[in-house]
Amino acid sequence: MLSPAASAAYTQCVVPFVFDTALPKVTGRSLWLERTDAGAPSPGSVADRMTGVSHVLRMYLFGPFTLLGPDSEDLTPKSRKSRAILAMLAVAPRGSRSRVWLRDKLWSDRGEDQASASLRQALLDIRKSLGPRAAHLLTADKNTVSLDLASIAVDALELVAGDRRGDEPVTTEHFLEGIDVRDPEFEDWLTLERQSWFARLEETGFEADLAPRSGPSADARSASLTVPRTSPPMARTAMPQTPPSSFLRQDDDDKGWRVAMMPPVILGGDPAGAVVQADVQRALRRALMETGDMRLVEMAPLGFGETGPGLLGGSALARLPEQVHLSVQVRVLTDVSYLRVGIVLQNPADNSLVWSDEVVVARREATVESNFAVPLIVRATEEAMMHLLRRGGGEAAEAEGRIAAAVASMFRLARGDLDRSEVILRRHLDTTPTAQGYAWLAFLNTFRVGQRFNPSDAPLIEETQHLARRALSLEPNNALVSALVGHIHSFLFGEFDYAAALFERSLRVNPAQTLAWDLYAMLHAYAGQPKRALAMARWARHLGAFSPHRYYYETTRAITGNFSGDHQTAIDAGQSALAERPDFNSLLRVLVSSNAHLDRPEEARMFLERLLQVEPNFSIASLREAGYPGLDTEGGRHFLDGLSKAGVRKH
C-alpha cells in the first residue's frame, strides 16, 4: 500500500518521510560547474570552480538519456533498463539505491530470484559501457548500488543550482525523453520525477534546452540571480527603492491574505546552502498556498549585498507593495560542521517580529536526511495562519469567509461549532469556490457522521461524496485536498486502495502536510495494519506538536495505540487530548477499551460513564450500525473486546 519512500517514514517515530525528488539531499561537491567553449578542453571534463575537481563524464537526463566520456565518446548503455538504473542513481540521495528498490522499480512483475538476476545482468551491461572507469564510477555490494556523482556532471543537478540557461522552455516530457521501460512501477516513478522537475523549472524561472550541446550559451556563464554568489562576491549594486513590476509576482486573486516571500539570506560560502534554501523555500511556499487563505507576493531575488546578514529591514521591507499582511524569509547558514536553517515572520506594518525559529543539524546528518526542516516548515505555516487570524479578529475572518476561521471552529467539535464552521465555508464557497473550501466542507461532514449527530446519514454522505468529487476536480494535485478527500473515501466508503493512492499523492507533493500523515495513519488502522498506523501517528504528532489542533493528532495516536495493543500509549495520548476536548466521544471510547485491557476497571468505568453522558445510546451494535471502519480487523476486534470487558452493552 505504501511506496518504499513512504515506508521509511514510519519505521521509527522520529524518522521523517524521505521525499527524494522534492527535497534533494545536500552533496559536498560544488554545484557551480565551469563550462568550456568549443575547441577548449572537452565538454566531458568539467572542472569545479571552487574545488578544482575534474568530472570525468557528462550525463544528460533532459532529452534522450545520454552519457558522454572525456573525449565526448558515447558511453550510453544499449539496454533501456541499464539507462534507467543510471538515471535513477543520478537523482537519488548520495547517488545510491538499494538493490530491492531498483528491482521493485524495474522488474516489479518478476519473482525475487529472477529480478535479482536481471539486475545483475543490467549492471554488467553498464560496466561494459563504462569500460575501465566502471571500477570507481559504479560500485555495488549485496545491498546497495551506487554511482560516484563527484565524477559525473549531471545536467539535472546543475539545474538545481541554477547553473544553466538557454533559449527554449523545458517541458516535463523532456526529462528522460523516449525512455520506455514498460514497468508500471517505473512509469509511476518517472511521472513523479517529471512533475518534480517541472515544478523546479517553474519556480526557479529557468528556460533552457538541456539536451547535449557543443558549447554553452552566454547566459550560462552569468551569475544566477536565484542565489547570491559566494566566491567571489559581486560588487554591490544600487537597487531602486520602488521595484519595477517585474520584481513582483503575485496571485491575481486579492481576496486572500497577502504574504510576501522575501529574498533569502544565505551565508557561509557553501553552494549546499543555496540548494537547501531553494528546497525549504519551495516547500514553505507550497504549505502556505495549500491553506487556501494566503496569496503569495513573490519578491524577486536580489544581489548579494541587498539581502545582507541582518534582520529583515531597510531596503527589503521598503520594497513591499501595499496591503501585504505578512512577510516571510528563509535564512541558511552553513559551516564545515553544521547547517542552520531559520524562518522569520514579520509584520510589514511596523517591521515587528511575529515569529522566528531555526533548526540546526550536523552536516553529516544533513546529507542523510534533507527533510530535517519539515517540522520547522509546518510550524511556520501554523504560526503564519494564527497571526493572520489574530490580526483581523475571529469575527472578521468569519464574516469574510476565511477557511482558517472555519477550520478553527470545526476542530472544536461541538455541534454548534460544526454548524458555525459550515456557515463560514458556505459563505466562502458563495464568493470564492475553491477546492479547499469544498474539501473542508466534505471533511466536516465526516465529523457529523462519526459523532452520530444526524439520525439519517444517507443524504449527508451523498452530499459529502459530491463535495469531495468537486474539490478533487478543481485541484487534483493539492496535497491538502488529496488528504481530505482520501479520508472521506477511507472513513465513509472503505475504499482503502483509492484512498491510499490519494494519500500517497498528497505526501509526494508535500511531505510537510501533517494532516495527511495523521489521516493516512487512520487508514492503516482501518485496513488492518495498526503497528504501521501507530508509527505514522507518532510522526504526525511530532510534526503537529505546536499545532492548535494537536489534540486531534493525539486522538489518532490513541486510536492506533489501542488497535495495535499498545494500551499505555493509547491512554497517555487519550488523556492528553481529553484535557483539550473533554467530551470527544472517540477519545472516551478508546480510554474505556484500553483501561479495560490493562485491568483497570475503575478507570474504565469512569470513562464509560462520561461516554454515556455524551452518547447515551452507545453500544457495540450502535458502533457497527454507524459503519465505524476497521471493526472486523484484528485491531478492531481488540478494540471491541476492551469495550465488552468494560461492560459496554452489546445492543
N, C-alpha and C positions, 0 to 999 in steps of 0.2 A: 504493500500500500504506500510506503514511503520511498522516496528516491534515496540513493546512497548518501547524497549530501545532507538530506534532512535527518537521516537515521543517526548521523554522528552527533546531532544536536541534543538528543535526549538520552544518550547513553549515561551522561552524568548531569546533575542539575546545574553545574556551573559551566558546562561546555556549550557554547552558542552554536547557532545554525551556521554552517560553513558554506557561504554562498560565493563560489569561486569567481564567477564572472562579474558579479555586481561590485564586489569589494576585492580587487586583486591584491594578492599578497605583496608585501614590500620586498623588493630584492636589493641586494647590496650593490649591484652594478649600476653605473650611471645610466640615466635614460636619455641624455642628450648625446647623440651619436654624430660624429663628423662624417659628412658625405664627401665624395670625391668627384671631381669633374671628369668628363670624358677624356681619356688619354692619361689621366693621373693614375695612382695605384688603383687596382681593380676594385669594382664595387663589392666583391666578395670579402674583402679585407677591410673592415670598418673600425676605425680607432675611436676609442672613448676619449673625449677631450679632457676629462678630469683625472682619469686613471691611466690612460695610455694603453689600456688593454686592447689587443687586436682580436676582432671577431673573425673566426675562420670562415664561417659560412653565412649566407643570407637566406632567410626563409620568408616567403610571401604567402600570407593567408588570405589577402584580398585579391580577388580574381582567382584563376585556377591555381591550385596549390603548386608551388614551385620551390625547389631547394637548389641553390647555386653554390659552387665551390669557390675557392680563392681566385681562380682564373676564369670565373664565370661558366665553368663546366656544369652541365645539368646533372645533379645528383638525385633528382626526384625518383623515388621508388616507382616501379611499374604497377604494383598491386594497389588497388584503391584502399584497402583496409590498412596497408602499411602507411599510406599517406595520411589516413585518418588518425592513426596512432601518433604520428609525428605532430600533427596539428593539435590533437588533444593534449599532448605533453607540453607543447609550446605555450598554451594558455593556462596550464594547470599551476597550482601553487608550487613554487620551487621547481617546476618542470617535472614533477613526479606524480605518478598514479599507481595505485595498487594493481596487481595482475587481475584480481577479482573485478575491479571497476572496469578495466579495459575489456575483459571477457564479457561482462554484462552489457556493455555498450555495443559491441561488435559481433558477438555470437550469442545473442540472448535466446535463440531458438535451439541451441545445441546443449548436449549434456556437458558436465564439467570436464570430463576427460577429453572429449572431442574439442571443446572450446580451448582447453589448455594447449592441446597440440596445434591448433590453428594459430594461437597467439605466438607460440614458439616459431612456427614457420614464418609468420609475418615479421618477427624480429630478425630472423635470418635474412629475409629479403631486404630489410632496412640496412643491416650491417653490410650486405653485399653492395648496396648502392653507395654507402659511405666510404667503403674501401678501408685503407689503413687508419683513417681518422675514427672509425667506429669505436675503437677501444676506449677512447676518452670522451667521445660525444654521447654515446649511448651505453648506459650501464643497467644491468638487470640482475636482481637476486631472486630468491624464491618467493618473495612477497611483492617487490616493487620494481617498476621500470622508470628510469629517469633520463632526462635529456639535459646536457650541460648548456644552459642558456647563456652562460658567460661567454661561450664560444660561438654563439649564433645570434646574429642581428635579425630580429623578427619584426616585420613591419607593423603588426598589430600592437606590440609592446611599445614601439616608438610612438605610435599614435596616442597611447595612453598619456605619454609625456608631452604631447603637443609638439612633436618634433617634425612633423611632415605636413606640407600643404601643397595644393595643386589647383587645377582649374575645373575639374568635373566633380559633381557631387557623388559621394559614396552611397550606395543603397545597400540594404541588408542582403540582397541577393549576391552581392559581390564577395561576401565573406565565404570562403571555400566554394567558390563558384564551380558548378558542374560535378562536384563530388557525389557519387551515387553508390552508397554502401548497401542500401536496401535492408537495413535492420531498423525496426521501429524504435528501439531504444536510442540508437544513434541519431535517427531523424528527430526525435524529441530533443536530444542534446543540441543538435545543430540549429533547430528552430529557436531555442532559448539563447544560444550564442549570438545568432543573427540579431535577435531583438535587443540583446545587451549591447552589442557593438553599435547598432543603430542609435540607441539611446546615448551612448558616449559621443558619437559623432554629432548628434543633435545638440547635446549640452555644451560641448567644447567649441562648437561653431566651426568645425573643420569641414572643408570641402576639398576632396582630393581624389585622384585616381591612383589607387595604391597598387596597381599591377606593376610588375618589374619594369624598370626603365633604365636607360643607359646613363642618364645624368640627372641631377637634382634640379628642381625648379629654383628660381631665385628666392621665392618666399621661404623655401625650406631652410635657408641659411639665416633667416632673420629670427630674432628672439621672439618667443611666444609671448603674447600678452596675457595668456591664461595664468601664468605664474611668473614671478619676478626671476631674473637671472640671479644666480648665486656666485658665479665666478666668470669674469669679473663683473661687478655691479655696473648697471647702466648709469650714465650721468643723469642727475635729477632733472626732469623736465617740468617746467611750469605748466600747470593744468588750469583751465578756466574754472572759476568758481561756479558758474552755471553750465552744466554739461549740455552738449548738443543732444538732439533727440536720439541719436544712435547709441548714446551711453545708457539709455534706459530701455529695458524690455519688460513689459508688464502684460498681465491678463487684461483683455478688453472688458471683462465684466467687473464693474466697480462696486457691485453690491456687497462684496465680502470685505473683511478686514484686510487692509493692505499692509504687507510685511516686506521690508526691504532686505534683500540678501546683499550684504556689504562685501566689498573686495576682501579677500582673505589676508591674514598675516602669516607669512611663512619664514621662519628664522632657523638658522643652523647650517646653511650651506650644503644640505644634502638633498639631492633630487628625490630621494624617497619621501621626503616631507611633502613635496608637490603632489605625488601620487596619492598619499594618504589624505591630504586636504581635498583633492578632487573627489575622492570616493566618499568622504564624510559629508562634503557639501552636497553631493548628488543625493545621498541617502536622506539627509536632513531636508532638502528641498522636496523630495518625494513625500516624506512623512508630513510635512506642513500642508502640502497641497491636498493630500488624501483626506484631511479633516472636513473639507467641503466649505469651510467658512473663510479661508485665507486666500488672498490673491497676491501673488508674489510680484514685487518690483525688483527686477534683476539689475543691480548696479554693475556696469561694465568693469572688468578688471583694469587696474591702473598700473603705472610703473612702480618700480621697487620703492622709490622714495616717497610715493604718495601713501602707501599703506602704513609704513613706519612701524616701530615696535611698541608704540604707546597704545593707550586706550582709544576706542572709537571717539573721534572728535575732530575738531578743526575742519580741514578740507573735506574729509569723508562725509561727515554729517551735514555739512553745508551744502552738499550736492544733492541731498534728498529732495524729491518733489514734495509738494504739499499733500496733506491728508494721508501721510504714511503713519500707521499706528504703532509700529514696532520695527526695530532694526535687529538683524541677526548677523553675527560674524563668526567664522571658524578660524581658529588660530592653531598653528602647528609649530612646535619647536623640536628640533632633532639634535641629538648629541651622539657621541660614539657609543654610549651605553644605554640610552633610554630615548623614548619618543613620547612627547607630551602633546595631547590634543585637547583643546578647550573650545567651548561655545559660549558666546556672550550675547545676551539680550539687553537692549537699551530702549528707553523711551525717547523718540526723536524730539518730543516737545520740549524737553529740558535737559536732554543728554544724561538723564539719571540711569543708573544701573538697575535693571529689572531682575536679572538673574545671571549667574555665571557659574560654571563648574568645569572641571577638566578631569582627564584620565591619563595616568602615566603608566607606561609599560616598558619593560626591558626590551631592547632591540631584538634580542634573540627570540623573545616571545611574540613580538610584533610580526616577525617573519612567518611565524607558525599560525597565528590567529589574527587575520587582518580585521576582523569584526569586533575587536575589543572595544570599539567606540559605540557599539549598538546601544547599550544601556544609557549612555550619555545622550544619544540622539533621541531616544524615547523620552527621557526626562525633559530635554529641551522643548520638545513638542508639547508635552503636558504643561510645562511652565508657561509657554507662549499662549496656549489656549486659556489657561486660568487667568493670566494677566489681562488678556483681551476681554474676557467675561467680566472681570472686576472693574475694568476701565470704564465701561459704559453702564454697568449695573445689570443685574439679572433681569429686571423688568423690561429694560430697554432691549436687551438681547431677545427676550421672549416676543416682544412686540415686533421686532424686526425679522422674526422667524429664523433665528440663528440655530444651526444644527447643534452647536455646543450647548446651548441652553436646553434644548430638547433632550440631549443625551444626559446632561446633569440631572434633569428631573426624572428621566427614565430609570436611572440606576438607583434612585431612592426606593423604587419598587412598590410603594404603596399604591392602592388602586387610584387614588386621587392624583398622585404624581404621574402615573401612566396616562391618565386622561389628559393632564396638562401637557405632557410630552407629545401626545397625539395631536393636540390643538396646535402646538408650535410647528410640528412637522408638516401638518396640512397647510398651515399658513405659508411655510417655506415653499412647499410644492405649488401653491397657487401663484406665487410670484417668480420662483426660480426652480423649475422642475429638474432637479439634479439626481444623478444616480445615487449619491449618498443619502439624499432625502428619502427616496423610495426604499433603499436598503434598510435604513434605520427604522422606518415605519413597519416594514415587514418583520424586522428583528423584534420590535416592541411587541408584536402580536404573539411571539413565542413565549414571552413572559405571561401574557394573559392565559394562554393555553396551559403552560406549565404550572401556574398557580391556581388554575381551575376557577378563574373569575367569571367565566361565562357558562351558563347551563348547557348551551349547544355551541360546540366549537366549529361545526362544519362550515358555516358561512365565513367565519373568521379565517379558517385555514384556506379556503378558496381565495379570499382576498389576498392573503399572505403570499400565495403562490403567484398571483398576478403581479403583485408589487415586486417580488423577487425577480421575476422574469423581466419586468420593465427596467429594473436597476441594472441588471447584467447586460441588457441590450444597449444601454446608454454608455457604460464604461466597463467593458469586459476585462480590461487589464488593470483596473484599480484594485489594489491589494485589500483595502478595507471592504469594498463592495463584494469582492470574491469571498472574503472570510464570512461576512454576514449572511450572504446567500448560501454559502456552504453549510453553515449551521442550520439554516432553515431546512435544507434538504436532508441533513443528518437527523435533526431532532424531530421534525414533524413527519417526514416521509420515510425515514430509514433507508434513504438512497446513499449508502455509505461510499460506494465506489465513485459516484458522481461528485459527492461532497468532498471526498479526499482529493480528487483532481482539482477542485476549486481551491482547497486549502494549499495544495502544492503550488498552484499558480500564484496565490497570494504571497507565499513565503519566498518564492523565487523573485517576485517583483520587489518585495520589501521585507527583508528578514527582521526589520525592527517593528513589525506590526504585531504588537503584544496580544491584541485580541485574537488574531489568527492563531497564535500558538495556543492560547487558552481554549478556544473553541475546537481546535484540532485535537487537543488532549481529550476533550469530552467525546469526540467521535471515536477515538480509540477505546475509551471506556465502553461506549455503546456497542462497539464491534467486537468486544471480547479480548482486548489487548490492554488490560488495566495497568500492567507494570510500565509499558511504554507511555501510557496515558499519564501516569504519575510523574515520570521523568520530564515529560513535556510541560506538565502543570507547574513543576518546580521552576523550570526555566521561565515560563510566563510570569510567575510570581516574582522572580528575580528582576525581570525587565520592568515590571509594573510596581516595584517596591515603593515608589513615591507617587503613584497614581491616585487620584481621588476615588478611583473605583477598585482599589486594591482588595477590598473585601470580596469582590467578585472573583478575583484570581485565587484568593484563599478558599472560596467555596469550591472551585474546581479542584483544588488540591485536596480538600476534604473528601469530595465525592470519589475521586480517583484513588485516594488513600484507602477508603473503605472498600471499594471494588477490588483492590489489589491485596487486601488483607493487612495493610499497614495501618492498624487502627489507632495507634498513638499519634501518628501523623495526621490522621483524619480528625481526631479530637483536638489536637493543638491548632490545626488550621481552622476547624469549625468554630472553636471558641474565640479565636482571633477575629474572624469575620462576624461572629454573632455580636461582638461588642459594638460594631457599627450598624448591624441590621438585626436587632433582637427578635424580629418577627418573621424572618425569612424562612419559609417552611422547608425549602430544600436543605438548608443547614440543619434544622431541627431533626429532620428525618435521619440524616447521617449520624448525628450525635446520639440519637436513640439507638441506632443499629450498632455503632462502634462501641459504645459503652456496654451494651449487652454482650457483645463478643468478648470483651475484656473482663466479663463477670463483675460489672459494677452496676448492680440492679437499682440502687438508689438514684444514681445519676441518670440511668436510662429512664426510670420512672419520672424523674423531674422533667427531663426534656420531652417526654411523651405528653405530659400534662400541658406543657407550653405549646406543643404542636397541636393538640386538640383544641386549644383556645383559638388558634389561628385557623385551623382546618377541622371543624367539629366532626365531620363525617369521614375522617381519614380512616382508611382500611387498606389492606393489601389488595383487595378486589378493586377498590376505587382507583388505586395506583395503576393497576392493569387496564382498567376501563379507560383511563385517561391516555393510554398509549405511551406511558413512560418508556423510553427506549432502553434496550440493553438488559431487561429483566430476565431474559431467557439465556443469557450468557453465564459463565461460571461466576464472574464478578457480580452480576445482577442477582443470581440466586443467593450468593453470600450476603448481599445487602438485605434481601428479603428474610433470610434466616435470622439475621440480627433483629429485624423488626418483630418477627414472630416470637423470638426469645424474650423480647422486652414486653410482650403482651399485646401487641397491636392486633386488632380484630382481623380475621380473615375476610369477613363480609360486612 
